[in-house]
Amino acid sequence: MSYADEIQAIYDRWDRDVRQRSREQALRAALVASYETRFGAVPDAVRAALEATEDEHTLFGWVPLFTAAPARDIGAAVLGTST
């Protein structure tokens, strides 16, 4: 592999990682906005759990919950507790 190929591979990994983090951050922002619209301020524990979640599929899976479920169910799902 040439030096240019190595640099390109590094750039491609960096670009993929930045795009992934951007999608995750956008999902977190949408979840927070949905919660705040429905209930007001997001509890600190829920906000911290959202920020700690790095799996895009998990975040995306919470979208229906944040848009339709009661606050207690959202908290339970995000914090991993039962209602």
C-alpha positions in Angstrom: 0.0 0.0 0.0 1.4 3.4 -1.0 1.7 6.3 1.4 -1.2 8.0 -0.5 -3.3 4.9 -0.1 -2.6 4.9 3.7 -3.5 8.5 4.0 -6.7 8.0 2.1 -7.6 5.0 4.3 -7.0 7.1 7.4 -9.1 9.9 6.0 -11.9 7.5 5.0 -12.0 6.1 8.6 -12.0 9.6 10.1 -14.7 10.8 7.7 -16.9 7.7 8.5 -16.4 8.2 12.3 -17.3 11.9 12.1 -20.4 11.2 10.1 -21.4 8.5 12.5 -21.0 10.8 15.5 -22.9 13.5 13.7 -25.8 11.2 13.1 -25.8 10.1 16.7 -25.7 13.7 18.0 -28.5 14.7 15.7 -30.6 11.8 17.0 -29.8 12.8 20.6 -30.9 16.4 19.9 -34.1 15.2 18.3 -34.9 13.0 21.3 -34.2 15.9 23.7 -36.3 18.3 21.7 -39.2 15.8 21.6 -39.0 15.2 25.3 -38.8 18.9 26.1 -41.8 19.7 23.8 -43.9 17.1 25.6 -42.8 17.3 29.2 -40.4 20.2 29.8 -36.8 19.8 31.0 -35.2 16.4 30.5 -34.2 14.9 33.8 -30.4 14.9 34.4 -30.2 11.1 34.6 -32.0 10.7 31.3 -29.9 13.4 29.6 -26.7 11.7 30.9 -27.9 8.3 29.6 -28.7 9.8 26.2 -25.2 11.4 26.0 -23.6 8.1 27.0 -25.4 6.1 24.3 -23.2 5.8 21.3 -25.3 3.2 19.4 -27.2 4.8 16.5 -29.7 1.9 16.4 -30.5 2.2 20.1 -31.0 6.0 19.7 -33.2 5.5 16.6 -35.2 2.8 18.4 -36.1 5.3 21.1 -37.7 7.8 18.7 -41.2 6.2 18.9 -40.9 6.1 22.7 -39.9 9.7 23.0 -42.7 10.8 20.7 -45.6 8.8 22.2 -44.8 7.1 25.6 -45.3 8.6 29.1 -42.2 10.2 30.7 -41.9 7.4 33.2 -41.6 4.8 30.4 -39.0 6.9 28.6 -37.0 7.2 31.8 -37.3 3.5 32.4 -36.2 2.5 28.9 -33.3 5.0 28.8 -32.1 4.2 32.3 -32.6 0.5 31.9 -35.1 0.2 34.8 -38.6 -1.2 35.0 -41.7 0.9 35.3 
